Amino acid sequence: MQAWQVHENGEPSEVMRLQDVERPTPGDGQVLLKVRAANINFPDVLMARGHYQVRPPLPFTPGVEICAETEDGRRVIATPALPYGGLAEYAVADAAALLPAPEALDDAEAAALHIGYQTGWFGLHRRARLEAGETLLVHAAAGGVGSAAVQLGKAAGATVIGVVGGADKAAVARELGCDVVVDRRSEDVVSAVKDATGGRGADVIYDPVGGEAYTQSTKVVAFEGRIVVVGFASGTIPSPGLNHALVKNYSILGLHWGLYNTKNPKLVQHCHEQLTELAARGVVKPLVSERVPLDGAAAAVQRVADGVTTGRVVVVPAPENGAAA
């Protein structure tokens, strides 16, 4: 089979190589899966660079989120068991963690429903307890993680403010349903958010960016607001001033979604059921901006690394069969 492999750490476009390799052999409790679509996530970038908290042994195949087919023909969503990731024709995954792919979504959309939407659901509902009528601010609102949070925020009845970088991404954020869009390249984020909220600020702030975005968040968070720290796509990890959190009376909430797979897997299953229902109603639908063939995966991962993509970029090893009947 063909699979992308990383033999040394560095930029994805430089260290990922498409090779002919043997199909992986499942271990105890694992299953072999035929990959129908693999969604590119920022952790794929970080693992290629050697900067992720999980460091699979070299060589490894990136790809942490897939829609796949089991040997008995079931269409499932899975997080592959590294080093046999999803940017390949076949991958392996833990049998107990397989989730049924929603019938309402095609392969690429189903592949993109899992990590980003689970992270959004846990961040907004489990950690921040977002309520209908509150204001949600989403940084990088046109990106893969941010776009999921926007849709979930709207589904929860929140007013959503999306922060983006550039006019193209602003247009995408509006299409996603943002009530207010702030282009950080041409507007002052703090002033724009205060203007949009009558000076009150945002009740919940969803931050997958870190760096300057986090600093802006502390300036526009409302009384009893909650800042959900999801990641650091900017490359800069902020050092919060706890005196500031005390004086302004807001909460800083960390979210590492992957921990729920071991700490409370039943909650992951419950979340998937909620997401499947929302997808069936058409309330959430992953924004897949690109579907690329397997041989284009390294360049696609690099585009995600460079921050020039919107929504989700999905690698499709073979022509899609569409949603299951």
Buried (B, 14 or more C-beta within 10 A) or exposed (E): BBBBBBEEBEBBBEBBEBBEBEBBEBEEEBBBBBBBBBBBBBBBBBBBBEEBEEEBEEBBBBBBBBBBBBEEEBBBBBBBBBBBBBBBBBBBBBBEBBBBBBBBBBBBBBBBBBBBBBBBBBBBBBBBEBEEEBBBBBBBBBBBBBBBBBBBBBBBEBBBBBBBBBEEBBBBBBEBBBBBBBBBEEBEBBEBBBEBBEEBBBBBBBBBBBBBBBBBBBBBBBEEBBBBBBBBBBEBEBEBEEEEBEEBEBBBBEBEBBEBBEEEEEBBEEBBEBBBEBBEEEBBBBBBBBBBEBEBBBEBBBBBBEBEBBBBBBBBBEEBEEBBE
